[in-house]
Amino acid sequence: MMIVLLLLALVAFPINVMAHTQDNTGLQIHSLTEAAIAKDLGWIPSTENRCGGNYLEQPFDSAKELEHSDLINVKANQMLFAQHGTSIGEGGVTITRFGQQIVASKAYLYRDPVTGKLSTIDLIDNVVLREPNNLVIAKYAHFDLKTKGESLHDILYRTSIYSTHEAQKNQVYTGAELEKVRKIIQLTAWGRAYEFKQSEPQIYDLQKVSYSTCPPTSNTWQVQASDINLNKVTGRGVARNARLYVKGVPIFYTPYLNFPLDARRQTGFLTSTIGHSSKSGYAVHTPFYWNMAPNYDSTLTPAYMSKRGIQLSELFRYLTPTSTGNIYVAALPSDQAFMQQKDSYPLKYSGSTDPFVLADLQRLQNASDSRKSLFWKDDSRFNEHWFANVDYSYVSDDYYLSDLRNNFNEVTQNQLLQQGQIGYESEHWKVLTRLQGYETLHPVDQSPVLNQYTRLP
């Protein structure tokens, strides 16, 4: 799906035509074997990482020409050049411009009859479009330089998704670097597409697409879709008839899928999760994300659990000039499974005389059937000297963590931290005022635990 990063529009700049004798060959994409795909994508087996290999980027032909943004260079073994009309290149046709190199067996270059400028380019057979970290192999390509429309057919692609090092994300490669074989260390995706079209700037359509980040020699999982629309103006993509394959077996299908293309936050439903456990039964969680403002947001998650009922939870995140933090709250009214547990435990421990067990049973009977929880994490820096933070966790009963575990800050299995502090620090002084306590849980079916101490300022 990241193939759009590769397909940048060509523009009608002056054209420099030369001939050369280097033979560039390609492959028939529709009939490639797994080994041929790996070879075409530049995959080299290796034991250096868990993927079993990495991609190598071969040197670019005429790498220095890629640094010029005001000139398109066209080379071919044979060239029929026309100042007006159609120019034809055959045999190892290479088109280069800044950051991009395209190779094909044959090229038709059409000029506008009025202006004489290059208007469209058709590339036929063994089309290879290359940029640093990106590669597209196609049977046929068409570029409309007036409308900036593009289309490629029968595509095999490889593209880097993101760098493992922040400094490499926006790296610009020089001619010297392009002339060397270079190992690609970014996470890389690859796949096929029957057709790619761009009719409007920043809006792309792909037909019969596949996508995977697995090595091409061991394709564990793959996503296929009949149609994908990528709108980089809105930052959203839409896939239709999407299927997820694991080891070649389809395990998930959705007729419609809307997904983000960049880091822009957008209000809407997130992907639902479905699961099952012996305590809660079948469960469905459907989170809704609300992009409230640039510096805070909320995720509201209704959940249905077949043995318990309906739970509602919310995660609120905020960022201010002095503070950052998040607040999580959850409520589950009239927990059916917890009601049954309260009825069965007195019978289960009816013969016990242990005072700890009897006390824990009494706490269980007094607990509300409606269950709730709260988690608040805050870190504040008011200036270079003063700071404060809060780390607070609360649950409504002793069995909440074992039944409905969340991301609480547990000191031990049954100790929930409840702490707030404010401090001052300078070159010679550091003062810290802290209020600290713990919520100690006493499940009757676990070893007795003593209440933790409380620390006052």
C-alpha positions as a Markdown table, in Angstrom:
| # | Residue | x | y | z |
|---|---|---|---|---|
| 1 | Met | 0.0 | 0.0 | 0.0 |
| 2 | Met | 3.0 | 2.3 | 0.4 |
| 3 | Ile | 3.7 | 2.0 | -3.4 |
| 4 | Val | 2.5 | 5.6 | -3.7 |
| 5 | Leu | 5.8 | 6.8 | -2.3 |
| 6 | Leu | 7.4 | 5.5 | -5.5 |
| 7 | Leu | 5.3 | 7.0 | -8.2 |
| 8 | Leu | 6.2 | 10.7 | -8.4 |
| 9 | Ala | 5.0 | 12.7 | -11.3 |
| 10 | Leu | 7.4 | 13.6 | -14.1 |
| 11 | Val | 7.3 | 17.2 | -15.4 |
| 12 | Ala | 7.8 | 18.6 | -18.9 |
| 13 | Phe | 11.4 | 19.9 | -18.5 |
| 14 | Pro | 13.8 | 20.1 | -21.4 |
| 15 | Ile | 15.0 | 16.7 | -22.5 |
| 16 | Asn | 18.5 | 15.5 | -23.2 |
| 17 | Val | 18.7 | 12.5 | -25.5 |
| 18 | Met | 21.8 | 10.2 | -25.8 |
| 19 | Ala | 22.4 | 6.6 | -26.9 |
| 20 | His | 24.3 | 4.0 | -25.0 |
| 21 | Thr | 25.0 | 0.3 | -25.4 |
| 22 | Gln | 24.3 | -1.1 | -21.9 |
| 23 | Asp | 21.6 | -3.9 | -22.0 |
| 24 | Asn | 18.9 | -3.7 | -19.3 |
| 25 | Thr | 16.7 | -6.7 | -19.0 |
| 26 | Gly | 13.7 | -7.4 | -16.8 |
| 27 | Leu | 11.2 | -10.2 | -16.0 |
| 28 | Gln | 7.7 | -11.2 | -16.7 |
| 29 | Ile | 6.0 | -10.3 | -13.4 |
| 30 | His | 2.8 | -12.4 | -13.8 |
| 31 | Ser | 4.8 | -15.7 | -13.9 |
| 32 | Leu | 7.5 | -15.1 | -11.4 |
| 33 | Thr | 8.4 | -17.8 | -8.9 |
| 34 | Glu | 9.1 | -17.1 | -5.2 |
| 35 | Ala | 12.9 | -17.3 | -5.8 |
| 36 | Ala | 12.6 | -14.9 | -8.8 |
| 37 | Ile | 10.5 | -12.4 | -6.8 |
| 38 | Ala | 13.2 | -12.4 | -4.1 |
| 39 | Lys | 15.9 | -11.9 | -6.6 |
| 40 | Asp | 14.1 | -9.1 | -8.4 |
| 41 | Leu | 13.4 | -7.3 | -5.1 |
| 42 | Gly | 17.1 | -7.5 | -4.2 |
| 43 | Trp | 16.6 | -9.9 | -1.3 |
| 44 | Ile | 19.9 | -11.5 | 0.0 |
| 45 | Pro | 19.7 | -14.3 | 2.6 |
| 46 | Ser | 21.6 | -13.6 | 5.8 |
| 47 | Thr | 21.9 | -14.8 | 9.4 |
| 48 | Glu | 22.4 | -11.2 | 10.7 |
| 49 | Asn | 18.7 | -10.7 | 11.7 |
| 50 | Arg | 15.5 | -12.6 | 12.6 |
| 51 | Cys | 14.1 | -12.1 | 9.1 |
| 52 | Gly | 16.8 | -14.3 | 7.5 |
| 53 | Gly | 18.1 | -11.7 | 5.2 |
| 54 | Asn | 17.9 | -8.1 | 3.9 |
| 55 | Tyr | 17.5 | -6.1 | 0.8 |
| 56 | Leu | 20.5 | -4.7 | -1.1 |
| 57 | Glu | 20.2 | -1.6 | -3.3 |
| 58 | Gln | 22.3 | -1.8 | -6.4 |
| 59 | Pro | 24.1 | 1.3 | -7.7 |
| 60 | Phe | 22.1 | 3.7 | -9.8 |
| 61 | Asp | 23.2 | 4.2 | -13.4 |
| 62 | Ser | 24.4 | 7.8 | -14.0 |
| 63 | Ala | 23.8 | 8.6 | -10.3 |
| 64 | Lys | 25.1 | 12.1 | -10.7 |
| 65 | Glu | 22.4 | 12.9 | -13.2 |
| 66 | Leu | 19.8 | 12.2 | -10.5 |
| 67 | Glu | 21.0 | 15.3 | -8.6 |
| 68 | His | 19.7 | 17.7 | -11.4 |
| 69 | Ser | 16.1 | 18.7 | -10.9 |
| 70 | Asp | 15.8 | 20.8 | -14.1 |
| 71 | Leu | 16.6 | 18.2 | -16.7 |
| 72 | Ile | 15.2 | 14.8 | -17.8 |
| 73 | Asn | 17.9 | 12.5 | -19.3 |
| 74 | Val | 16.9 | 9.8 | -21.7 |
| 75 | Lys | 19.4 | 7.1 | -22.9 |
| 76 | Ala | 18.8 | 4.1 | -25.1 |
| 77 | Asn | 20.7 | 1.6 | -27.2 |
| 78 | Gln | 18.7 | 2.9 | -30.2 |
| 79 | Met | 16.9 | 6.3 | -30.4 |
| 80 | Leu | 14.7 | 7.7 | -33.1 |
| 81 | Phe | 14.5 | 11.4 | -32.1 |
| 82 | Ala | 11.9 | 13.8 | -33.3 |
| 83 | Gln | 12.0 | 17.5 | -32.4 |
| 84 | His | 8.2 | 17.6 | -33.1 |
| 85 | Gly | 6.0 | 14.5 | -32.7 |
| 86 | Thr | 7.0 | 11.2 | -31.3 |
| 87 | Ser | 10.5 | 10.0 | -30.2 |
| 88 | Ile | 11.1 | 6.3 | -29.9 |
| 89 | Gly | 13.8 | 4.6 | -27.8 |
| 90 | Glu | 14.5 | 0.9 | -27.8 |
| 91 | Gly | 16.9 | -1.4 | -25.9 |
| 92 | Gly | 17.8 | -0.4 | -22.3 |
| 93 | Val | 15.9 | 2.8 | -22.3 |
| 94 | Thr | 16.9 | 4.8 | -19.1 |
| 95 | Ile | 15.1 | 7.9 | -17.9 |
| 96 | Thr | 16.6 | 9.8 | -15.0 |
| 97 | Arg | 15.7 | 12.8 | -13.0 |
| 98 | Phe | 16.3 | 14.0 | -9.4 |
| 99 | Gly | 15.9 | 11.0 | -7.1 |
| 100 | Gln | 14.3 | 8.7 | -9.7 |
| 101 | Gln | 15.5 | 6.4 | -12.4 |
| 102 | Ile | 13.2 | 4.5 | -14.8 |
| 103 | Val | 14.4 | 1.7 | -17.1 |
| 104 | Ala | 12.4 | 0.0 | -19.9 |
| 105 | Ser | 12.8 | -2.0 | -23.0 |
| 106 | Lys | 11.0 | 0.5 | -25.2 |
| 107 | Ala | 9.8 | 4.1 | -24.7 |
| 108 | Tyr | 7.5 | 6.4 | -26.7 |
| 109 | Leu | 8.0 | 10.1 | -25.9 |
| 110 | Tyr | 5.2 | 12.4 | -27.2 |
| 111 | Arg | 5.5 | 16.2 | -27.6 |
| 112 | Asp | 2.7 | 18.7 | -27.5 |
| 113 | Pro | 2.1 | 19.9 | -31.1 |
| 114 | Val | 1.6 | 23.5 | -30.0 |
| 115 | Thr | 4.3 | 24.1 | -27.3 |
| 116 | Gly | 6.7 | 21.4 | -28.5 |
| 117 | Lys | 7.2 | 20.3 | -24.9 |
| 118 | Leu | 7.2 | 16.7 | -23.7 |
| 119 | Ser | 3.6 | 15.8 | -22.9 |
| 120 | Thr | 3.4 | 12.0 | -22.3 |
| 121 | Ile | 5.7 | 9.0 | -22.0 |
| 122 | Asp | 4.8 | 5.4 | -22.6 |
| 123 | Leu | 7.2 | 2.7 | -21.3 |
| 124 | Ile | 6.7 | -0.9 | -22.5 |
| 125 | Asp | 8.2 | -4.2 | -21.2 |
| 126 | Asn | 10.5 | -4.7 | -18.3 |
| 127 | Val | 9.8 | -1.3 | -16.7 |
| 128 | Val | 11.8 | -0.7 | -13.6 |
| 129 | Leu | 11.2 | 2.4 | -11.5 |
| 130 | Arg | 13.8 | 3.0 | -8.8 |
| 131 | Glu | 14.3 | 5.5 | -6.0 |
| 132 | Pro | 16.5 | 5.1 | -2.8 |
| 133 | Asn | 14.7 | 2.5 | -0.7 |
| 134 | Asn | 12.0 | 2.0 | -3.3 |
| 135 | Leu | 11.5 | -0.2 | -6.3 |
| 136 | Val | 8.7 | -0.8 | -8.8 |
| 137 | Ile | 8.8 | -3.4 | -11.6 |
| 138 | Ala | 6.0 | -3.3 | -14.2 |
| 139 | Lys | 5.0 | -4.5 | -17.7 |
| 140 | Tyr | 3.7 | -1.1 | -18.9 |
| 141 | Ala | 3.7 | 2.5 | -17.6 |
| 142 | His | 2.1 | 5.7 | -18.8 |
| 143 | Phe | 2.9 | 9.2 | -17.6 |
| 144 | Asp | 0.8 | 12.2 | -18.5 |
| 145 | Leu | 3.1 | 15.2 | -17.9 |
| 146 | Lys | 0.3 | 17.8 | -18.4 |
| 147 | Thr | -2.3 | 16.4 | -15.9 |
| 148 | Lys | 0.4 | 14.6 | -13.8 |
| 149 | Gly | -1.7 | 11.4 | -14.3 |
| 150 | Glu | 0.1 | 8.1 | -14.2 |
| 151 | Ser | -0.7 | 4.4 | -14.7 |
| 152 | Leu | 1.3 | 1.2 | -14.3 |
| 153 | His | 0.3 | -2.3 | -15.1 |
| 154 | Asp | 1.3 | -5.7 | -13.7 |
| 155 | Ile | 3.4 | -4.4 | -10.8 |
| 156 | Leu | 5.8 | -5.9 | -8.4 |
| 157 | Tyr | 6.9 | -3.4 | -5.8 |
| 158 | Arg | 9.2 | -2.9 | -2.7 |
| 159 | Thr | 9.1 | 0.1 | -0.5 |
| 160 | Ser | 10.6 | 1.1 | 2.9 |
| 161 | Ile | 8.0 | 1.9 | 5.5 |
| 162 | Tyr | 10.0 | 3.7 | 8.2 |
| 163 | Ser | 13.6 | 3.8 | 9.3 |
| 164 | Thr | 15.0 | 2.1 | 12.4 |
| 165 | His | 16.8 | 5.3 | 13.2 |
| 166 | Glu | 15.0 | 8.6 | 13.4 |
| 167 | Ala | 17.9 | 10.4 | 11.6 |
| 168 | Gln | 17.4 | 8.2 | 8.5 |
| 169 | Lys | 13.7 | 9.0 | 7.9 |
| 170 | Asn | 14.4 | 12.1 | 5.8 |
| 171 | Gln | 17.9 | 11.2 | 4.6 |
| 172 | Val | 18.9 | 12.6 | 1.2 |
| 173 | Tyr | 21.3 | 10.4 | -0.8 |
| 174 | Thr | 24.1 | 12.0 | -2.8 |
| 175 | Gly | 25.5 | 10.8 | -6.1 |
| 176 | Ala | 28.4 | 9.1 | -4.3 |
| 177 | Glu | 26.0 | 7.1 | -2.1 |
| 178 | Leu | 23.8 | 6.2 | -5.1 |
| 179 | Glu | 26.8 | 4.7 | -6.9 |
| 180 | Lys | 27.5 | 2.2 | -4.1 |
| 181 | Val | 25.7 | -1.1 | -3.2 |
| 182 | Arg | 23.8 | -0.2 | 0.0 |
| 183 | Lys | 22.1 | -2.5 | 2.6 |
| 184 | Ile | 18.5 | -1.4 | 3.4 |
| 185 | Ile | 17.9 | -1.6 | 7.1 |
| 186 | Gln | 14.4 | 0.0 | 7.2 |
| 187 | Leu | 11.3 | -2.1 | 7.7 |
| 188 | Thr | 10.2 | -2.9 | 4.1 |
| 189 | Ala | 7.0 | -3.9 | 2.5 |
| 190 | Trp | 6.5 | -5.6 | -0.8 |
| 191 | Gly | 3.7 | -7.0 | -3.0 |
| 192 | Arg | 1.9 | -7.0 | -6.4 |
| 193 | Ala | -0.7 | -4.9 | -8.1 |
| 194 | Tyr | -2.6 | -5.5 | -11.4 |
| 195 | Glu | -2.9 | -1.8 | -12.0 |
| 196 | Phe | -2.0 | 1.6 | -10.5 |
| 197 | Lys | -3.6 | 4.8 | -11.5 |
| 198 | Gln | -3.4 | 8.5 | -10.5 |
| 199 | Ser | -5.9 | 10.8 | -12.1 |
| 200 | Glu | -5.7 | 13.6 | -9.5 |
| 201 | Pro | -2.7 | 14.9 | -7.6 |
| 202 | Gln | -2.1 | 12.9 | -4.3 |
| 203 | Ile | -5.0 | 10.5 | -5.0 |
| 204 | Tyr | -4.1 | 6.9 | -6.1 |
| 205 | Asp | -6.1 | 3.9 | -7.1 |
| 206 | Leu | -4.7 | 0.3 | -7.1 |
| 207 | Gln | -6.4 | -2.8 | -8.4 |
| 208 | Lys | -5.9 | -6.4 | -7.2 |
| 209 | Val | -3.2 | -5.5 | -4.7 |
| 210 | Ser | -1.2 | -7.6 | -2.2 |
| 211 | Tyr | 0.9 | -6.3 | 0.7 |
| 212 | Ser | 3.3 | -8.0 | 3.2 |
| 213 | Thr | 6.3 | -7.1 | 5.3 |
| 214 | Cys | 7.5 | -10.7 | 5.5 |
| 215 | Pro | 10.6 | -11.8 | 3.7 |
| 216 | Pro | 9.7 | -12.8 | 0.1 |
| 217 | Thr | 11.3 | -16.2 | 0.7 |
| 218 | Ser | 8.9 | -17.0 | 3.6 |
| 219 | Asn | 5.7 | -15.1 | 3.2 |
| 220 | Thr | 4.0 | -15.9 | 6.5 |
| 221 | Trp | 1.2 | -13.3 | 6.2 |
| 222 | Gln | -0.2 | -11.2 | 3.4 |
| 223 | Val | -3.1 | -8.8 | 2.8 |
| 224 | Gln | -4.9 | -8.8 | -0.5 |
| 225 | Ala | -7.6 | -6.5 | -1.7 |
| 226 | Ser | -9.6 | -6.1 | -4.9 |
| 227 | Asp | -9.3 | -2.3 | -4.8 |
| 228 | Ile | -7.4 | 0.3 | -2.7 |
| 229 | Asn | -7.9 | 4.0 | -2.9 |
| 230 | Leu | -5.2 | 6.2 | -1.2 |
| 231 | Asn | -6.0 | 9.8 | -0.6 |
| 232 | Lys | -2.9 | 11.7 | 0.7 |
| 233 | Val | -4.9 | 14.9 | 0.8 |
| 234 | Thr | -7.1 | 13.6 | 3.6 |
| 235 | Gly | -4.6 | 11.1 | 4.9 |
| 236 | Arg | -7.0 | 8.2 | 4.6 |
| 237 | Gly | -7.1 | 5.0 | 2.6 |
| 238 | Val | -10.0 | 2.7 | 1.7 |
| 239 | Ala | -9.6 | -1.0 | 0.9 |
| 240 | Arg | -12.5 | -3.1 | -0.5 |
| 241 | Asn | -12.8 | -6.9 | -0.3 |
| 242 | Ala | -9.7 | -7.1 | 1.9 |
| 243 | Arg | -8.5 | -10.6 | 3.0 |
| 244 | Leu | -5.8 | -11.5 | 5.4 |
| 245 | Tyr | -3.8 | -14.7 | 4.6 |
| 246 | Val | -1.6 | -16.6 | 7.0 |
| 247 | Lys | 0.5 | -19.3 | 5.5 |
| 248 | Gly | -1.7 | -19.1 | 2.4 |
| 249 | Val | -4.9 | -19.7 | 4.4 |
| 250 | Pro | -7.5 | -16.9 | 4.5 |
| 251 | Ile | -8.4 | -16.1 | 8.1 |
| 252 | Phe | -10.1 | -12.7 | 7.9 |
| 253 | Tyr | -12.3 | -10.9 | 5.4 |
| 254 | Thr | -13.8 | -7.4 | 5.4 |
| 255 | Pro | -15.8 | -5.8 | 2.5 |
| 256 | Tyr | -14.7 | -2.3 | 3.5 |
| 257 | Leu | -11.7 | -1.0 | 5.5 |
| 258 | Asn | -10.8 | 2.6 | 6.2 |
| 259 | Phe | -7.2 | 3.2 | 7.4 |
| 260 | Pro | -4.7 | 6.0 | 8.0 |
| 261 | Leu | -1.9 | 6.9 | 5.6 |
| 262 | Asp | 0.1 | 9.2 | 7.9 |
| 263 | Ala | 0.3 | 10.2 | 11.5 |
| 264 | Arg | -2.7 | 12.6 | 11.4 |
| 265 | Arg | -5.2 | 11.8 | 14.2 |
| 266 | Gln | -8.8 | 11.4 | 13.0 |
| 267 | Thr | -12.0 | 10.8 | 14.8 |
| 268 | Gly | -13.7 | 7.5 | 14.1 |
| 269 | Phe | -14.0 | 3.8 | 15.1 |
| 270 | Leu | -10.9 | 1.8 | 15.5 |
| 271 | Thr | -10.5 | -1.9 | 14.7 |
| 272 | Ser | -12.7 | -4.0 | 17.0 |
| 273 | Thr | -11.2 | -6.9 | 18.9 |
| 274 | Ile | -12.9 | -10.2 | 19.5 |
| 275 | Gly | -11.8 | -12.8 | 22.1 |
| 276 | His | -12.8 | -15.4 | 24.6 |
| 277 | Ser | -11.9 | -16.3 | 28.2 |
| 278 | Ser | -13.2 | -18.8 | 30.7 |
| 279 | Lys | -14.0 | -16.0 | 33.2 |
| 280 | Ser | -15.7 | -13.5 | 30.9 |
| 281 | Gly | -16.9 | -15.6 | 28.0 |
| 282 | Tyr | -17.0 | -14.2 | 24.5 |
| 283 | Ala | -16.0 | -10.5 | 24.4 |
| 284 | Val | -16.2 | -7.8 | 21.7 |
| 285 | His | -14.5 | -4.5 | 22.2 |
| 286 | Thr | -15.3 | -1.6 | 19.8 |
| 287 | Pro | -13.2 | 1.5 | 20.5 |
| 288 | Phe | -14.2 | 4.9 | 19.2 |
| 289 | Tyr | -11.4 | 7.5 | 19.0 |
| 290 | Trp | -12.2 | 11.2 | 19.4 |
| 291 | Asn | -9.6 | 13.7 | 18.3 |
| 292 | Met | -10.8 | 16.5 | 20.6 |
| 293 | Ala | -7.9 | 18.9 | 20.1 |
| 294 | Pro | -4.3 | 18.9 | 19.0 |
| 295 | Asn | -3.2 | 18.5 | 22.6 |
| 296 | Tyr | -5.8 | 16.0 | 24.0 |
| 297 | Asp | -7.9 | 13.1 | 22.8 |
| 298 | Ser | -10.2 | 10.4 | 24.1 |
| 299 | Thr | -10.8 | 6.7 | 23.3 |
| 300 | Leu | -14.2 | 5.4 | 24.4 |
| 301 | Thr | -14.6 | 1.6 | 24.3 |
| 302 | Pro | -17.9 | -0.2 | 24.8 |
| 303 | Ala | -17.4 | -3.9 | 25.4 |
| 304 | Tyr | -19.8 | -6.8 | 25.6 |
| 305 | Met | -18.8 | -9.9 | 27.6 |
| 306 | Ser | -21.2 | -12.7 | 27.4 |
| 307 | Lys | -20.8 | -13.9 | 31.0 |
| 308 | Arg | -20.6 | -10.4 | 32.6 |
| 309 | Gly | -22.5 | -7.8 | 30.6 |
| 310 | Ile | -21.6 | -4.4 | 29.1 |
| 311 | Gln | -18.5 | -2.5 | 30.2 |
| 312 | Leu | -17.8 | 1.1 | 29.2 |
| 313 | Ser | -14.2 | 2.5 | 29.5 |
| 314 | Glu | -12.5 | 5.7 | 28.5 |
| 315 | Leu | -8.8 | 6.6 | 28.0 |
| 316 | Phe | -8.3 | 10.4 | 28.1 |
| 317 | Arg | -4.8 | 11.7 | 27.1 |
| 318 | Tyr | -3.7 | 15.3 | 27.5 |
| 319 | Leu | -0.6 | 17.5 | 26.9 |
| 320 | Thr | -0.3 | 21.0 | 28.2 |
| 321 | Pro | 2.7 | 23.4 | 28.4 |
| 322 | Thr | 3.5 | 22.1 | 31.8 |
| 323 | Ser | 1.9 | 18.6 | 32.0 |
| 324 | Thr | 1.4 | 15.3 | 30.2 |
| 325 | Gly | -0.6 | 12.4 | 31.3 |
| 326 | Asn | -3.6 | 10.1 | 30.8 |
| 327 | Ile | -6.7 | 9.1 | 32.8 |
| 328 | Tyr | -8.4 | 5.7 | 32.4 |
| 329 | Val | -11.8 | 4.9 | 33.9 |
| 330 | Ala | -14.0 | 1.9 | 33.4 |
| 331 | Ala | -17.4 | 0.8 | 34.7 |
| 332 | Leu | -19.2 | -2.5 | 34.5 |
| 333 | Pro | -22.7 | -2.4 | 36.0 |
| 334 | Ser | -24.2 | -5.6 | 37.5 |
| 335 | Asp | -21.5 | -8.0 | 36.7 |
| 336 | Gln | -23.3 | -11.4 | 36.3 |
| 337 | Ala | -20.3 | -13.5 | 36.7 |
| 338 | Phe | -19.2 | -11.6 | 39.8 |
| 339 | Met | -22.7 | -12.2 | 41.3 |
| 340 | Gln | -22.3 | -15.9 | 40.9 |
| 341 | Gln | -18.8 | -15.8 | 42.4 |
| 342 | Lys | -20.2 | -14.1 | 45.5 |
| 343 | Asp | -22.8 | -16.8 | 45.9 |
| 344 | Ser | -20.4 | -19.8 | 45.3 |
| 345 | Tyr | -17.4 | -18.7 | 47.4 |
| 346 | Pro | -19.2 | -18.9 | 50.9 |
| 347 | Leu | -20.2 | -22.5 | 50.0 |
| 348 | Lys | -16.7 | -23.3 | 48.7 |
| 349 | Tyr | -15.0 | -22.1 | 52.0 |
| 350 | Ser | -17.9 | -23.0 | 54.4 |
| 351 | Gly | -15.7 | -25.2 | 56.5 |
| 352 | Ser | -12.8 | -22.8 | 57.0 |
| 353 | Thr | -12.0 | -21.3 | 60.4 |
| 354 | Asp | -9.0 | -19.3 | 59.1 |
| 355 | Pro | -9.6 | -15.7 | 60.3 |
| 356 | Phe | -8.0 | -14.3 | 57.1 |
| 357 | Val | -10.4 | -16.4 | 54.9 |
| 358 | Leu | -13.4 | -15.3 | 56.9 |
| 359 | Ala | -12.4 | -11.6 | 56.7 |
| 360 | Asp | -11.9 | -12.0 | 52.9 |
| 361 | Leu | -15.3 | -13.6 | 52.5 |
| 362 | Gln | -16.9 | -10.8 | 54.4 |
| 363 | Arg | -15.2 | -8.2 | 52.1 |
| 364 | Leu | -16.5 | -10.2 | 49.1 |
| 365 | Gln | -20.1 | -10.1 | 50.3 |
| 366 | Asn | -19.9 | -6.4 | 51.0 |
| 367 | Ala | -18.5 | -5.6 | 47.5 |
| 368 | Ser | -20.8 | -4.0 | 45.0 |
| 369 | Asp | -22.0 | -6.0 | 41.9 |
| 370 | Ser | -21.1 | -2.9 | 39.8 |
| 371 | Arg | -17.4 | -2.9 | 39.2 |
| 372 | Lys | -15.2 | 0.1 | 38.4 |
| 373 | Ser | -11.6 | 1.2 | 38.1 |
| 374 | Leu | -9.5 | 4.4 | 37.8 |
| 375 | Phe | -5.9 | 5.0 | 36.7 |
| 376 | Trp | -4.3 | 8.5 | 36.6 |
| 377 | Lys | -0.7 | 9.1 | 35.5 |
| 378 | Asp | 0.6 | 12.7 | 35.3 |
| 379 | Asp | 4.0 | 14.3 | 35.0 |
| 380 | Ser | 4.4 | 18.0 | 35.3 |
| 381 | Arg | 7.3 | 20.4 | 35.0 |
| 382 | Phe | 6.4 | 24.0 | 36.0 |
| 383 | Asn | 9.8 | 25.5 | 35.4 |
| 384 | Glu | 13.4 | 24.5 | 35.7 |
| 385 | His | 13.1 | 24.0 | 39.5 |
| 386 | Trp | 9.6 | 22.8 | 40.3 |
| 387 | Phe | 8.0 | 19.5 | 39.3 |
| 388 | Ala | 5.2 | 17.2 | 40.3 |
| 389 | Asn | 3.7 | 13.9 | 39.4 |
| 390 | Val | 0.7 | 11.7 | 40.2 |
| 391 | Asp | 0.5 | 7.9 | 39.9 |
| 392 | Tyr | -2.9 | 6.7 | 41.2 |
| 393 | Ser | -4.7 | 3.3 | 40.7 |
| 394 | Tyr | -8.0 | 2.2 | 42.2 |
| 395 | Val | -10.3 | -0.8 | 41.7 |
| 396 | Ser | -13.6 | -1.4 | 43.3 |
| 397 | Asp | -13.0 | -5.0 | 44.7 |
| 398 | Asp | -10.3 | -7.5 | 45.5 |
| 399 | Tyr | -11.0 | -9.6 | 42.3 |
| 400 | Tyr | -10.9 | -6.9 | 39.7 |
| 401 | Leu | -7.3 | -7.5 | 38.5 |
| 402 | Ser | -7.8 | -11.2 | 38.1 |
| 403 | Asp | -11.1 | -10.8 | 36.3 |
| 404 | Leu | -10.7 | -7.6 | 34.3 |
| 405 | Arg | -7.0 | -6.8 | 34.2 |
| 406 | Asn | -6.0 | -3.4 | 32.9 |
| 407 | Asn | -2.7 | -1.4 | 32.7 |
| 408 | Phe | -2.4 | -0.6 | 36.3 |
| 409 | Asn | 0.8 | 0.2 | 38.1 |
| 410 | Glu | 1.1 | -2.8 | 40.3 |
| 411 | Val | 3.9 | -2.8 | 42.8 |
| 412 | Thr | 3.1 | -6.5 | 43.5 |
| 413 | Gln | 0.3 | -8.7 | 42.3 |
| 414 | Asn | -2.1 | -7.3 | 45.0 |
| 415 | Gln | -0.7 | -3.8 | 45.6 |
| 416 | Leu | -1.9 | -0.8 | 43.7 |
| 417 | Leu | 0.2 | 2.4 | 44.0 |
| 418 | Gln | -1.5 | 5.6 | 45.0 |
| 419 | Gln | 1.0 | 8.4 | 45.1 |
| 420 | Gly | 1.4 | 12.1 | 44.5 |
| 421 | Gln | 4.5 | 14.2 | 44.9 |
| 422 | Ile | 5.9 | 17.7 | 44.3 |
| 423 | Gly | 9.5 | 18.6 | 44.3 |
| 424 | Tyr | 12.1 | 21.4 | 43.9 |
| 425 | Glu | 15.6 | 20.9 | 42.6 |
| 426 | Ser | 18.5 | 23.3 | 41.9 |
| 427 | Glu | 22.2 | 23.1 | 41.7 |
| 428 | His | 22.7 | 22.6 | 45.4 |
| 429 | Trp | 19.3 | 21.6 | 46.7 |
| 430 | Lys | 16.7 | 19.0 | 46.1 |
| 431 | Val | 13.4 | 18.8 | 48.1 |
| 432 | Leu | 10.7 | 16.2 | 47.6 |
| 433 | Thr | 7.3 | 16.1 | 49.3 |
| 434 | Arg | 5.5 | 12.8 | 48.8 |
| 435 | Leu | 2.1 | 11.3 | 49.8 |
| 436 | Gln | 2.1 | 7.6 | 49.2 |
| 437 | Gly | -0.3 | 4.8 | 49.9 |
| 438 | Tyr | -1.4 | 1.5 | 48.4 |
| 439 | Glu | -4.7 | -0.3 | 47.8 |
| 440 | Thr | -4.1 | -3.8 | 49.0 |
| 441 | Leu | -6.3 | -6.5 | 47.5 |
| 442 | His | -7.3 | -9.6 | 49.6 |
| 443 | Pro | -8.7 | -12.3 | 47.2 |
| 444 | Val | -9.9 | -15.3 | 49.3 |
| 445 | Asp | -8.4 | -17.7 | 46.8 |
| 446 | Gln | -4.9 | -16.3 | 47.1 |
| 447 | Ser | -2.3 | -16.3 | 49.9 |
| 448 | Pro | -3.0 | -13.7 | 52.7 |
| 449 | Val | -1.5 | -10.3 | 52.1 |
| 450 | Leu | -0.9 | -7.7 | 54.8 |
| 451 | Asn | -1.9 | -4.1 | 54.2 |
| 452 | Gln | 0.9 | -1.9 | 53.0 |
| 453 | Tyr | 2.1 | 1.1 | 54.9 |
| 454 | Thr | 1.2 | 4.7 | 54.1 |
| 455 | Arg | 3.8 | 7.5 | 53.9 |
| 456 | Leu | 2.9 | 11.0 | 54.7 |
| 457 | Pro | 4.9 | 14.1 | 53.7 |
